[in-house]
Amino acid sequence: MSAAARVSLHIDRLVMRGIDPTTQQAFARSLKTELARVLGDSRVRAAMSHNRRTPVMRLGQLPMQPGVAGASKLAVSVARAIGRGMKA
């Protein structure tokens, strides 16, 4: 994949069980922002160009703190775990 290559990610449905409805927008916004950063990493893009399978990623337990800040931190953790999984 060239340095100028683009990555398009479409999430058809995001199920947020256990996340308070008042913080779901913060979670989704932070996930989108951090995924854009993580998937823009050249090592992740290189791994994606060599790997054509769709992996199943088990992210393990990720703690969530209450409130908007907690939802945002959880989203960042999820996006980074996805990035690590893509490099593996």
C-alpha positions in Angstrom: 0.0 0.0 0.0 1.5 3.3 -1.0 2.0 6.2 1.4 -0.8 8.0 -0.3 -3.2 5.1 -0.1 -6.5 5.7 1.7 -8.2 3.5 4.1 -12.0 3.5 4.1 -13.8 2.0 7.1 -17.6 1.7 7.2 -19.2 0.7 10.4 -22.8 -0.3 9.6 -23.9 -0.8 13.1 -22.3 0.0 16.4 -23.8 -1.8 19.4 -22.9 -0.2 22.7 -24.3 -2.4 25.4 -23.4 -1.3 28.9 -22.5 2.3 27.8 -24.9 4.9 29.2 -27.0 6.5 26.5 -25.8 9.9 27.6 -22.2 9.0 26.8 -22.7 7.0 23.6 -22.1 10.0 21.3 -18.8 10.7 23.1 -17.8 7.1 22.7 -18.7 7.0 19.0 -16.9 10.3 18.3 -13.7 9.3 20.1 -13.7 5.9 18.4 -14.0 7.5 15.0 -11.2 10.0 15.8 -8.8 7.4 17.3 -9.5 4.8 14.5 -8.6 7.4 11.9 -5.3 8.1 13.7 -4.5 4.4 14.3 -5.4 3.3 10.8 -3.3 6.1 9.4 -0.2 4.5 11.1 2.1 3.2 8.3 2.8 0.0 10.2 -0.9 -0.8 10.5 -1.5 0.1 6.8 1.4 -2.1 5.8 0.0 -5.0 7.8 -3.4 -4.5 6.2 -1.9 -4.6 2.7 -0.4 -8.1 3.3 -3.3 -9.6 5.2 -6.4 -10.2 3.2 -8.4 -12.1 5.9 -10.9 -10.5 8.2 -9.5 -11.3 11.7 -11.5 -11.9 14.8 -10.0 -9.7 17.5 -10.5 -10.5 21.1 -9.7 -7.3 22.9 -10.0 -8.6 26.4 -11.4 -6.6 29.3 -11.1 -2.9 28.9 -12.1 -0.9 32.0 -14.6 1.9 31.7 -14.8 4.9 34.0 -18.1 6.7 34.3 -19.1 9.7 32.3 -18.2 11.2 29.0 -14.5 11.2 29.8 -14.7 7.5 30.6 -16.5 6.7 27.4 -13.9 8.6 25.4 -11.1 6.8 27.1 -12.7 3.4 26.4 -13.1 4.3 22.8 -9.4 5.2 22.5 -8.5 1.9 24.2 -10.7 0.0 21.7 -9.2 1.7 18.7 -5.7 1.2 19.9 -6.4 -2.5 20.5 -7.8 -2.8 17.0 -4.6 -1.2 15.7 -2.4 -3.7 17.7 -4.5 -6.5 16.3 -4.0 -5.4 12.8 -0.2 -5.4 13.2 -0.1 -8.8 14.7 
